[in-house]
Amino acid sequence: MSGILWVGEAVLLGWLLAWRWIDLRGLEPAWARWLLLAGAGAAGGMGVASCLFFLVDALMGSLAAAMGLELALVAWAAFEVFRRRARWTTSAGPGKTRTPMLLTIAVLLGVGIATAAIAAAWENNPQGNWDAWAIWNLRARFLASGPGLAVRAWSPLLGPITHPDYPLLVSGLVGRSWAFGRSISSVVPEGASYVFFLALLAMVAGGVAALRGPMLGLLAVLALVASPALVHEVPAQYADVPLACYIAGAVVFAVLEQPAVAGILAGFALWTKDEGALFLIVFAAALLVFRRRSFWKAAAGALPAVALVLLFREGLARGNASSLLAASLPGASQRLIAWSRYGTIAAAFAREFANLGVGWYHPVLPLATAAVTLRLDAARRRDAMMAWVVALGLLAGYFGIYAITGNDLIWQLQTSLGRLVVQVWPLVLLAAFMILREPQLAGRAALLPKKQRKAAR
């Protein structure tokens, strides 16, 4: 049980760092600020803890030094927060914004139902799905076993099916918590997966609320928590929900003019899964187009994680390449001109997006209802375009990898596409809600004469 307390300690570290260094004063409503800080702090703290453990314990061989360094960092961050506490006592927002009580209750109820479903899945299968114990948690066990065995987490003897060169954010976090707590328990990967889920919800809700108002923020998180495919991935204990968290968080903080935070989260996406590399490329390109002045600050934020991944990939796991892209390059030109593959892939993408729902319900329904009722608002068109470019760029990249894969195409689609769609789905919802008109503005527009309503659009 003590291992889960160390997950909480990583979250506390992130909260303290976020509270001290992320300045969101002036954002309204106030709860959006706190959700953004809580979400970014939790995701960032778990990322920092994973990186520190990997560098100090797995590479340098000192568990005591890793634990001491982290605790010292918590103490220092707490002192900094206490020393600068006055900055949060005077938040100069533009005024009070009302939050719909019934919608708030609906969101809390939705989170509660999702949590109950996740807990029931863990009770039936505490070890998670296949990849959880065959890849992520297996490597966490090696990392938790000390420096003599840590190298086995990226040993070529694991074989390509277990991806020995995969990034280690999730495995490092779980292994660290096991090692610090001196016990191995399924509660740690379960808790870490659930915290990433909550951090994702917090950053989407806070971001949309700050940009488009509290009602749309609550509707966005309600659509997200009512996405069965996303909720289903949480108890699987894979790295797809953490990756979705970092992807959505990076875009949220980029449009909120917090490029350094966005870069840090994007860097952690790279340290989470191979798909994080594609995201980092697409995200950098989007910044150059839509937020050119923010590019270098975001790049500086991502640089430490990029350096860590290069150290791991080129220094430690060199020669263990198991990425789908590397394995697919031989013979790729012939597969690219096999036109029937494109129809197969497109049909699979359509099925997976349809399968995001269950029965008659699909999470796009609340979005479509809001779009019809509120209409679109050109004021946030540029922000929404950036989010759409990143989402579509990721989907296009995934489509291209499937087009050239040397594995059996049907098998590859059936075993991975659902998880890839889950990675991008929160960003799709974020982009869609970002372009909607605020309810109060839509209400005012409805009172205008018809010609003025057309002009307002």
N, C-alpha and C positions, 0 to 999 in steps of 0.2 A: 504493500500500500504506500510505502514511503516514496516509491518512484513517482507516483502521480503528484506528490507534493513538489517534486523538482520540476515537473512540467509547470505547475503553478508559479514556482520561483522564476522560471524563464519568462512567463507572462508578466509577472511583476516587474522584472528588469525592463522589459519592453515598454510597459506602461510608464515607468519612471522616465525613461529616455524620451518617450514621445511627449510626455507632459512638459518636460524641460525644454526640448528643442523644436517641437512643431508648434508654430504660432498660428492658431486659428481664431484669434480674437476678432470679433466683428461678424463672424458667420452666425446666421440665424436659421433655424431656431437653435437654442442653446443645446438641446439634446442631440442635435446633429453633430455639434463640435465634440461632445463627449463620446458619441458612437465612433466617430472618425478616429479620435485618439485611442479609444479602447481597441478598435479593430486593427489599426496600424501598429499599435503597441504590442498586442498579442502576437500578430504574425511576425513583426520585426524582432521581438524578443526571442521567439522560438528559433528564428533564423540565426540571430547572434549567438545564442547558446549552442546551436549545432556547429557553427563555424569555430567557436572557441574550443569546444571539446575536441573537434577533429584536429585542430592545430596543436593543442597543448598535450592532450592525452594520447590520441591515436598516433601522432607523429613523433612527439617528444617523449612520450612514455611516462608522464607524471599525472596520475589521477588527482593527487592532492593539490598539485599546482593548478590544474584545471578548475577544481572546485573552489580553491582559494581565490583565484583570479576572478571568477564569476561573482563570488560573494563580495569581494572588494569592489567590483564594478557596481553591484546593487547598492552598497553602502554609499559610494561616491555619488551615484545618480540620485539617491534619496536626499543626500545633503544638498545637492544642487537644486533639487525641487524645493526643499525647505527654504533655501537661501533666496530663491526667486519666486516664492509663493505669491507675492503681491501682484505679479503680472496677471493672475487669473481672478483677482478680486475686483478688477475694473474692466469688464468686457464691454466695449462700446459697440453694441449692435445697433442696427437701424430701428429697432423697436420690437415689441413683443409680437410673436406670431402664434396664432392659435393652432393647436393640434387637435384633430378630430378624435374625440374620446372613443366612439364606437369602432373606428378604424384601428385605433391603438389596441383595443381589446381583441379585435379580430387577428391582428398580427401576433399578439402574445399567445392567443389560443392556437394559431397556426404553428408557432415555434414549439409550443407544448406538445401538440399532436406529433410533429416531426420528431421531437425528442423521444416521445414514447415509442414510436416506430423504430427509431435507431436503437433504443435500449432493448427492445424485444429481439431485434436482429442479433445484437451482441449476446444476449442470453442464450440464443440458439447456436450461435457460432462465434465464440469469443476470440478465436484466432484470426478472424477475417477470412477473406477469400484467398484463392490460390496464390496470387502474386504477393499477398501480404506476408505469408509465412515462407514462401519460396524465394522471395527477393528482398523486400524491405525489412521485415523483422528478422530474417536469417542474417542479413548483414549487420543489423543492429546488435545481434547476439555476439558476433565476432568483435565489433567495436567495444562492446561492454566487457569483453573478456580480458582486456589489458593489451599493452603494446605488442606482446609476443604473438597474439592471435589477431590483432586488429588488421594486419596486412591481408588476412584471409578474406576480408570483406571485399577486396578487389583482386583476388587471386584468379588467374586464368583457369585454375582447376575447377572453378565453379561451373565453367561451361557457358557458352553464349546464351543459353536459354534463361539464365539467371542474371544476365547483363552485369558483369563485374565492373564495368566502367561507368555505370549509372551514377549520377550525382547523389550526394549523401545527406541532403538536408533532413529528410524525414528519418532515415536510418540513424543519422548522427544524433538527432534529438532524442529518439527513443533509446538508443544505446547509452547516451549520456545519462538519461534519467534512471535507467536500470543500474548503471555503474555507480552513480552517486547514491542511489537508494539501496544498493547492495542486494537487490532481489530482482528477479525477472517475473513480470506479471503482465497479463494481457490488458490490465487496466491502463497501462501507460500508452500503448498505441491507440487504444480506444479513446482515452481522454484527449490525446494530441489531435486526433482526427476530428473530434467534436469541437475542440477549441478553434481549429481552422475554419470549421463550418460557421461557428458563431462570428468569427472575425470577418468572414466574407459577408455575412448578413449585415453586420454593423457598418462596414465601409460602403456597401451599396446603399443602405438606408440613409446613412449620414450624408453621403455624397449627393444623392438625388435630392434629399431634403434641403441641403444647403444651396444647390443650384436651381431647383425648381419648386421648392416649397414643401412643407411637411406632409401634405396629403399625398403628393406624388412619391415622396420618399417612403411613406408607409405602404402605398400600393406596390411600389417596386419590390420591397422586401417581402410583401405578401405573395406576389407572383413567384418570387424566388423560392420561398419556403414551401410553396404549393407546387413545386416541380418534382414529381416523384422520382425521376431519373437522378436528380442531384441528391435528394435525400437517401436514395438507395446506395449511392457511392460512399457515403460517410462511414457506415459500418464495415465496408469492404477493407478499410485501412490501407488503401492505396495512396499514391501521391497526387492523384488527379484533383481532389478537392483542395489540398494545399496549393497546387499550381493555379487553380481557378481563383483562389483567394489572392495570390500575389499578382496575377494578371489584372483582375478587376481593380485591386487597390492601387496599382501603378497608374492605371488610366485615370482613376478618380483623383488622385493627388496631382497628376499632371494638369488636369483641367482646373483644379483649384489653385493653380499657380504655386505648387509646392514641388518643384522639379527634383530637389535633392532627395526628398522622401520617395518620390516616384521612382527615381533611379535605384535607390536602395531596395525597394520592393521588386523591381524588375531584375536586379542582380540576384536576389534570393530565388526568383523563378528559375534562373539559370542553374542554380545549385540544387533545384528540386527535381527536375526531370529533363530529358533530352529535348522535349518540346519547348522548354524554356529558352533554348538557343534561338529557335525560330521566332519566338515572341520578342526576344531582345532585339533582333534584327528589324522586325516589322515595327516595333515600338520606336526604335531609333529613327527609322525612316519617317514615321508619322510625326515625330517631334520636329524633324527638320522641315517638314512641310507646314505644320500647323502651329508649332511652338519653337521656332528657330532660336529665339533668345534663351530658351530654357534648356537647350540641348546639352551644353557643356556642364551645367550644374547637375543634370540628370546623369550624364556620363560619369562625372566624379562620384556620384552616389553609388553607381553600379560597379565602379572599378574594383573595389576590394573583393567582391564576390566573383567577378570575372577573373581576377588574378588567382583566387583560390581554385576555381574550376580548371584553369590552365595548369596550375601546379599539380592538381590531382590527375588530370587527363594526360598531360604530357610528361609528368615526372613519375607518378606512381602507377597509374593504370595503363601506361603506354604499351601498345601491342595487344591490349585486351579488347580492342574496338568491337562493340557488338551492336552499334546503332543500326537502325533499319536503313538509314540513308547510305551508310558505308557499304552495307551488305547488298544493297540494291543497285549500285552503280554498274557492276559488270552486266552487260546485256541490256542496260536500260534503254538504249536507243531503239532496239527492236520492240520492246514493250511499249514505248511511246507511240509507235505507229500502229499498234493493235487497237483499232478504233472501238472495237466492241467493249474493251475494258472501261472506256469512259462512260458508256451507258450503265454498266454494272455499278460503277462507283457512284454515279449520280443517283441511281435508284436507291442505293444503300444509304446515302446521305439523306434523301427524302424520307426513307423509312425511319431512320434514327431520330430525325426532328419530329416526326409524327409520334414516335414512341416516347417522347418526353412527357406525354400525358398518360392518362389511364382511363379506359372506358370512354365516356363521352367528354370527359374533361381534358383540356389541354391548357398549360400555363400561358399560352398566347391569348387565351380568351379575355382575361382581365386587361391585358395590354390593348387588345383590339377594342374593347369597350371604352377604355379611357381615351384611345385615339379618336374614336367616333364622337365621343361626348365633348372632349376638350379641344380637339383639332391640334394642328402643329403650330409651333412658335419659331419664327425665323431668328429670334434673338440669340438662341443657343445653337444655331445651325452649325457653326464652326466647331464647337465642342463635340456635338453629336457626330459630325463628319469624322473627326479624329477617332472617336471610339468605333465607329462603323468601319473605318479603314483598317484598324488593328484587328477587329473581329473577322472581317472578310479576308484580310491578309493571312491570318492563321488558318482559316478554312481552306483557302486556296493552296497554302503550303501543304496541309494535310492531304488534300486532293492529289497534289502532284506526287507526294511520296507513295500514295497508293497506286498511282499510274505506273510507277517504275519499280515497285517492289518485286523482288525475285521470289518471294514466298507465294504460296497459293493465294490468289486474290480473294476468293470467297472466305477462306479461313481467316485471312488477315483482317478483312472487314468485320467479320462476325466477332472476333476476339478483341478488337481494339476501338472500333469507330464509336461505339456508345460512350466510352470514357473520354474520347477526344471531343465529342459534342458537349459533354458535361463541362469540360475545361472552358469552353467558349461561351456557353449559354448565359452565365451571369453577365458577361460583357455585352452580349446581344441585348439583354433586358436593360442594362445600364444605358446603352446607346439609344434604345427606343424611348425610354422614359425621359431622357435628357432633352429630347426635341419636343416633348408635349408642352402645351400651354398650361401655365399655372391655373388652377380652378378659379381663383378669384378674378384673374384676367379674362378667362373664358366667360365668366358670369357677366362681367362688365361689357364684353364684346357682344353678348346676346342682346343687350339692351340698346345697342346702336342701330341706326337705320341700316337697311340691307347694303347700300353702296359703301357705307363706312365699314361694315363688317368685312366686305371683300377687300377693301384697302388695308385693313388691319392684318389680313393674312399675308 
